[in-house]
Amino acid sequence: MKRILLNNLHVINPCSDPALIENAFITISGDTIESVGSKKPSGEFDDIYDLQGKIALPGMINAHHHLYSALAVGMPLPKNNPTNFTEILQEVWWKMDLALDRDSTQACFEAGLLDSLKAGTTTIIDHHCSPSFIKGSLSLLAETGEKLGLNTSVAFEISDRNGEEKFEASLQENLDTVRKFSGTPHVHPMLGLHASFTLTDASLKKIREAAGGLDSWGIHAHVSEDIADEADAAQKGYGSVLERLEKFDLINENGLVIHGLHIKKSDAELIQKHNAQLVHNPSSNANNRVGMASNYNLKKLKSGLGTDGMQGNMLREGKEGMLIRSSHLSGGKDSVDYMQFLFENNVSIASKLFGRKIGRILPNYQADLAIFDYYPRTPITESTIFGHVFFGLNDSPSDVITRGEFRVRDRLLLNLSEEEIKANAASQAKRLWSHFA
C-alpha cells in the first residue's frame, strides 16, 4: 500500500480536538490518514511533499446538491416573470431539467463535480433530475465522480409531474442504483423524492412498497421548502408534509430532509424520532425568497449544510448563509453556528451514509484535504479559526487531495483536462438553452 508524507503545513481541523496543529506532518497509507502531528514521523515513504507552510482543511462535504443545474449559469431568463416559488419551478427548473439529454447531463456532472473539487468539496450528496434521460443517469454520475476521485451520494428525483411512465422509470432508476451500488465505498445510493406536492398518495405508497424489497434505503427529499408544500399537505388531509411522509413510513435513520423551512415543532420532533437528518440550504432559500429556517430547528436537529445547486463552494455557502441570517437579526440577537454545520454536522451525515470516517484530518479518516496557499495577516489560534476560515482563506484551494492522491496541484487539475471539460460544458449549455430560449 502506497505511503506518503506531507510535511511543513498547518492543519486546521474545525470542531475537532486539536483544532489547530502548527508545523504539522501528515502520513497517509493508501486512501486513509495514518497519523497527524508536529513530530516528524519515521519510516519509509513512497512520496514526500513539502507544502511550504500552506494551510490544510478537511475536504468539505456538500450535504445537498443539484449537479444538473451546472449549465444554468447565465441561461436565458424565463419569458414569464415568476412571482412565487411554484412559478419559479414551472418557468425555470422544470423546463431546464426536462431539456437535459444524456450528453448535456454528462456535461453537468463533469463541470459541476470539477467546480466542487476545485473548491475543496470532496464529498457530494446529489439529488438528480433529467426526465428525458432517466435510465443509467445515476450510474453515469457515480462513474464521473469516480473519475475525479470524489465520494458521491446519488438519487433520482421521483415525481408525478411528468406522467406515470416517467414516475415509474424514475422509481426504477433509484431501485436499480441502490441494488447496484449498496456496499460500494465511494458511492452511496438513496431514493430521491421531489417535494410532497408533486406526489400523490398512491405514488408514495408505491415508493414505500418498492423500498421494502431493498436491504437498506433512505429517502433524499425536499420538504417544506415553500409554504405551498405545506398547504398542499393540508389540502390532502395531513397535518404537515412530514406527517404525510410518516403516514407512508418513508422517514428513517438513513433519510435526508432537505430545507424544512416551514416545519412545526412537532415536525422537528418527528425528524428526531426517526433519527433522520435535516439539511439547510441558505443561499438557495434566499435566492428563491421562500423564507428562513428557524434557529431553533437548525440547532435542535443539528442541521447539515448544502447548496441546493447554487454552487460547489462550501466555504462560500457557509459565509453567505451566515451573512444572510445576520441581515435579518437585530443587534445582539443569537444566530446559528455555520462552522458546526459544515465541519461537524456534515461530517456526521457523510460518515453515517458512506459507512466510513469522512471529513476530518485525523487518523483513520479518509485522506481528503483542501490545501490553501494562505499567509494570514493576523494570528491563527484555536480561538480565531472561525474568522480565518470564513473571512481569510481564499475561495479556492491551491491543492486538493482525495483518497490519498493529489487531484489538484498548484491549482491545476491532474489526469483530466479542465479545458476540455469546460469547453464541452459551454457547447452543451448553448445546445440546452436552445430548447427553452
C-alpha positions in Angstrom: 0.0 0.0 0.0 1.4 3.4 -1.0 2.6 5.5 1.9 3.1 9.3 1.5 4.3 12.1 3.8 3.0 15.7 3.7 5.2 18.0 5.7 5.6 21.7 6.5 1.9 22.6 6.7 -0.5 23.9 9.3 -3.6 21.8 9.9 -6.9 23.4 10.8 -9.4 20.9 12.0 -12.6 22.9 12.9 -14.8 21.3 15.6 -12.1 18.7 16.4 -9.6 18.3 19.1 -7.0 19.6 18.5 -8.5 22.2 16.2 -5.1 23.6 15.1 -1.7 21.9 14.6 1.1 24.2 13.5 4.2 23.0 11.6 2.4 19.7 11.1 3.1 16.4 9.3 0.5 14.1 7.8 1.2 10.5 6.9 -1.2 8.7 4.5 -1.4 5.0 3.9 -3.4 4.1 0.8 -6.6 6.2 1.0 -6.5 6.7 4.7 -4.8 9.2 7.1 -2.4 7.3 9.2 -1.1 9.9 11.6 -1.1 13.7 12.1 1.2 15.7 14.4 4.1 18.1 14.8 6.7 15.4 15.4 8.4 14.2 12.3 7.4 10.6 11.7 9.9 7.8 11.0 9.7 5.0 8.4 9.8 4.7 4.6 7.6 6.7 2.3 6.9 6.3 -1.4 6.5 10.1 -1.8 7.3 13.1 0.3 5.7 16.5 -0.3 6.8 19.8 1.1 3.7 22.0 1.4 5.8 25.2 2.2 3.7 26.4 5.1 0.3 26.1 3.5 -3.0 25.6 5.4 -4.8 22.3 5.2 -8.6 22.0 5.9 -10.5 18.7 5.7 -12.0 18.0 2.3 -15.5 19.5 2.6 -18.9 17.9 2.2 -21.9 19.3 0.3 -24.9 17.7 2.0 -27.4 18.6 -0.8 -26.5 19.5 -4.3 -28.2 19.5 -7.8 -25.4 18.9 -10.2 -27.9 19.0 -13.1 -28.0 22.8 -12.6 -24.4 23.2 -13.5 -25.2 24.6 -17.0 -27.7 27.1 -15.6 -25.2 29.9 -15.1 -26.2 32.7 -17.5 -29.1 30.8 -19.1 -31.9 32.9 -20.7 -34.4 34.5 -18.3 -38.0 33.0 -18.4 -40.4 34.6 -20.8 -42.9 34.9 -17.9 -41.6 36.6 -14.8 -42.2 34.1 -11.9 -43.9 35.7 -8.9 -43.7 32.8 -6.4 -41.8 29.6 -5.8 -44.1 27.3 -7.7 -43.9 29.6 -10.8 -40.1 29.5 -10.5 -40.2 25.7 -10.7 -42.6 25.8 -13.6 -40.9 28.6 -15.6 -37.2 27.8 -14.9 -36.2 24.5 -13.4 -38.8 22.1 -14.7 -38.2 23.4 -18.3 -34.5 23.0 -17.9 -34.4 19.6 -16.3 -36.8 18.3 -19.0 -34.5 19.5 -21.7 -31.5 17.6 -20.4 -30.4 14.6 -22.5 -27.5 12.2 -21.9 -24.8 14.5 -23.4 -25.9 17.6 -21.5 -26.4 15.6 -18.3 -22.9 14.3 -18.6 -21.6 17.8 -19.1 -23.4 18.9 -16.0 -21.9 16.1 -13.9 -18.4 16.8 -15.2 -18.5 20.5 -14.9 -20.4 20.5 -11.6 -18.1 18.0 -9.9 -15.0 19.8 -11.3 -16.3 23.0 -9.7 -16.8 21.2 -6.4 -13.4 19.6 -6.5 -11.5 22.8 -7.2 -13.3 24.4 -4.3 -12.1 21.7 -1.9 -15.5 19.9 -1.8 -14.7 16.2 -1.9 -18.0 14.6 -0.9 -21.2 15.5 -2.8 -24.7 14.3 -1.8 -26.6 14.9 -5.0 -30.3 14.9 -5.9 -30.6 14.5 -9.7 -33.3 15.1 -12.2 -33.3 14.6 -16.0 -36.7 13.3 -17.0 -35.7 12.8 -20.7 -32.7 10.8 -19.6 -33.5 8.6 -16.7 -32.2 5.0 -17.1 -28.5 4.9 -16.4 -28.2 8.5 -15.3 -27.2 7.7 -11.7 -24.6 5.2 -12.9 -23.2 7.9 -15.1 -23.0 10.3 -12.1 -21.2 7.6 -10.0 -18.7 6.9 -12.8 -18.0 10.6 -13.3 -17.4 11.0 -9.5 -15.1 8.0 -9.6 -13.0 9.6 -12.4 -12.5 12.7 -10.3 -11.8 10.7 -7.1 -14.9 12.1 -5.2 -17.4 10.5 -2.9 -20.9 10.8 -4.4 -24.3 10.0 -3.0 -26.8 9.6 -5.8 -30.6 9.8 -6.1 -33.0 10.5 -8.9 -36.0 12.8 -8.1 -39.3 10.9 -8.3 -42.3 13.0 -9.2 -45.7 12.7 -10.8 -45.4 15.9 -12.7 -44.2 14.3 -15.9 -46.7 11.5 -16.0 -46.9 7.9 -14.9 -44.3 6.5 -17.3 -41.6 8.8 -16.1 -42.7 8.2 -12.5 -42.2 4.5 -12.9 -38.9 5.0 -14.7 -37.6 7.3 -12.0 -38.5 4.9 -9.3 -36.9 2.0 -11.1 -33.7 4.0 -11.6 -33.5 4.6 -7.9 -34.1 0.9 -7.1 -31.6 -0.4 -9.7 -29.0 2.0 -8.4 -29.5 1.1 -4.7 -29.0 -2.6 -5.7 -26.0 -1.9 -7.9 -24.1 0.4 -5.5 -25.0 -0.7 -2.0 -21.8 -1.5 -0.2 -19.6 0.5 -2.6 -17.2 2.6 -0.6 -17.3 5.8 -2.6 -20.9 5.7 -3.9 -24.0 5.9 -1.6 -27.4 5.4 -3.4 -30.6 6.9 -2.0 -34.3 7.2 -3.0 -34.8 10.7 -4.4 -38.2 12.3 -3.9 -39.3 15.6 -5.2 -41.5 17.8 -3.0 -44.6 16.2 -1.5 -46.9 18.4 -3.5 -45.8 16.7 -6.8 -46.5 13.2 -5.5 -49.9 11.6 -4.9 -50.7 9.3 -2.0 -50.8 6.4 -4.4 -47.3 7.2 -5.6 -46.0 7.5 -2.0 -47.5 4.1 -1.2 -45.9 2.6 -4.3 -42.5 4.0 -3.4 -42.7 2.6 0.1 -43.7 -0.8 -1.1 -40.8 -0.9 -3.6 -38.4 0.2 -0.9 -39.5 -2.8 1.1 -37.6 -5.1 -1.3 -34.2 -3.3 -0.5 -31.7 -4.3 2.1 -31.2 -0.7 3.2 -32.7 2.5 2.0 -33.3 6.1 2.9 -35.1 9.0 1.1 -33.4 12.2 0.0 -36.4 14.5 -0.2 -37.3 18.2 -0.5 -39.6 19.0 2.4 -41.4 22.2 3.2 -39.1 24.4 1.1 -42.1 26.7 0.4 -45.3 27.2 2.3 -47.1 25.9 -0.8 -45.8 22.4 0.1 -47.5 22.6 3.5 -50.7 24.0 2.0 -50.9 21.0 -0.3 -50.4 18.5 2.5 -53.2 20.3 4.5 -55.5 20.1 1.4 -54.8 16.4 1.2 -55.9 16.0 4.8 -52.5 15.8 6.6 -51.2 18.0 9.5 -47.9 18.6 7.6 -45.7 17.3 4.9 -43.6 15.3 7.4 -46.8 13.8 8.9 -47.7 12.7 5.4 -44.3 11.1 4.8 -44.5 9.4 8.2 -48.0 8.1 7.3 -46.4 6.2 4.4 -43.5 5.0 6.6 -40.9 6.9 4.5 -38.8 8.5 7.2 -36.0 6.5 8.8 -32.5 6.9 10.2 -31.0 6.8 6.6 -33.1 9.7 5.3 -32.3 13.3 4.5 -34.9 16.0 4.9 -34.0 19.0 2.8 -34.9 22.6 3.6 -37.6 22.3 6.2 -38.2 26.0 6.3 -41.9 25.8 7.3 -41.9 22.8 9.6 -43.5 22.9 13.0 -42.1 22.0 16.4 -43.9 18.6 16.1 -42.3 18.1 12.7 -38.8 18.6 14.2 -39.7 16.0 16.8 -40.7 13.6 14.1 -37.3 14.0 12.4 -35.6 13.4 15.8 -37.8 10.4 16.5 -36.7 8.7 13.3 -33.1 9.8 13.5 -33.3 11.4 10.1 -31.1 14.4 9.1 -32.2 18.0 8.2 -30.1 19.8 5.6 -30.1 23.7 5.4 -29.5 25.5 2.1 -29.3 29.2 2.9 -28.2 30.8 -0.4 -30.8 28.9 -2.4 -33.6 29.8 0.1 -32.6 33.5 -0.2 -32.5 33.3 -4.0 -35.9 31.8 -4.2 -37.4 34.1 -1.5 -39.1 31.2 0.3 -38.3 32.3 3.9 -35.7 31.3 6.5 -35.3 28.2 8.6 -35.7 28.8 12.3 -32.6 28.9 14.6 -34.4 26.6 16.9 -34.9 23.8 14.4 -31.4 24.1 12.9 -29.8 23.8 16.3 -32.2 21.1 17.7 -31.8 18.9 14.6 -28.0 19.5 14.2 -28.6 20.5 10.6 -26.2 19.8 7.8 -25.3 22.4 5.1 -25.9 22.1 1.4 -26.1 24.4 -1.6 -29.2 23.1 -3.4 -27.3 23.5 -6.7 -26.4 27.2 -6.2 -22.6 26.5 -6.1 -19.9 23.9 -5.3 -18.0 26.0 -2.8 -18.9 25.2 0.8 -16.8 27.9 2.4 -18.7 30.4 0.4 -22.0 28.8 1.2 -21.2 29.0 4.9 -20.2 32.6 4.8 -23.2 33.6 2.7 -25.6 31.7 4.9 -24.1 33.5 8.0 -24.5 36.9 6.4 -28.0 36.3 5.0 -29.1 35.3 8.5 -27.3 38.2 10.2 -29.1 40.6 7.9 -32.4 39.6 9.4 -31.3 39.7 13.0 -31.4 42.7 15.3 -28.2 43.7 17.2 -27.2 41.1 19.9 -29.7 38.5 18.8 -28.5 34.9 18.7 -27.6 33.3 15.3 -26.5 29.7 14.4 -23.1 28.2 14.0 -22.2 27.7 10.3 -18.8 26.3 11.3 -20.6 23.5 13.2 -23.0 22.8 10.2 -20.1 22.4 7.8 -17.3 20.8 9.9 -19.3 18.8 12.4 -22.8 18.1 11.3 -21.9 17.4 7.7 -19.1 15.1 8.9 -21.6 13.1 10.9 -24.0 12.9 8.0 -21.4 11.8 5.4 -19.7 9.3 7.7 -23.1 7.8 8.6 -24.2 7.5 5.0 -21.0 6.2 3.5 -20.2 3.9 6.5 -16.6 5.3 6.8 -14.9 8.2 8.5 -15.1 11.2 6.3 -14.4 14.9 6.9 -11.6 15.3 9.4 -7.8 15.4 9.3 -7.4 12.7 11.9 -6.1 9.1 11.9 -8.4 6.5 10.3 -10.3 9.2 8.3 -10.3 9.1 4.5 -7.4 11.2 3.2 -9.4 14.1 1.7 -7.7 17.5 2.1 -8.2 21.0 0.8 -4.9 22.9 1.0 -4.8 26.7 0.8 -1.9 29.0 -0.1 -2.8 31.4 2.7 -0.5 33.7 4.6 -2.6 35.4 7.3 -2.3 39.0 8.3 -3.4 38.2 11.9 -2.5 35.3 14.2 -4.2 31.9 13.7 -5.1 30.3 17.1 -7.9 27.9 18.1 -9.9 30.9 19.1 -9.5 32.8 15.8 -10.1 29.8 13.4 -13.7 30.9 12.6 -12.6 34.3 11.3 -9.8 32.9 9.2 -11.9 30.1 7.7 -14.8 32.2 6.6 -13.2 35.7 6.1 -9.5 35.0 5.4 -9.0 31.9 3.3 -9.1 32.3 -0.5 -12.2 30.9 -2.1 -10.3 28.1 -3.8 -7.5 25.9 -2.5 -4.2 25.5 -4.4 -4.1 21.7 -3.9 -6.8 19.1 -3.3 -6.2 15.5 -2.2 -8.8 12.8 -2.2 -8.3 9.2 -1.2 -4.6 10.0 -0.6 -3.9 11.2 -4.1 -3.4 14.8 -5.4 -6.3 15.6 -7.8 -5.4 19.3 -8.0 -1.8 20.5 -7.7 -0.9 24.2 -7.8 -4.4 24.9 -9.0 -4.1 22.6 -12.0 -6.4 19.6 -12.4 -4.4 16.4 -12.7 -5.1 13.4 -15.0 -8.1 15.1 -16.7 -8.3 18.2 -19.0 -10.2 21.1 -17.3 -10.1 22.9 -20.6 -11.9 20.1 -22.4 -14.5 19.6 -19.7 -15.4 23.3 -19.7 -15.3 23.6 -23.5 -17.8 20.7 -23.7 -19.9 22.2 -21.0 -20.1 25.5 -22.8 -21.1 23.7 -26.0 -23.7 21.6 -24.3 -25.1 24.7 -22.4 -25.7 26.5 -25.7 -27.5 23.5 -27.1 -29.5 23.0 -23.9 -30.6 26.6 -23.8 -31.8 26.5 -27.4 -34.6 24.2 -26.2 -36.2 26.7 -23.9 -34.9 30.1 -25.0 
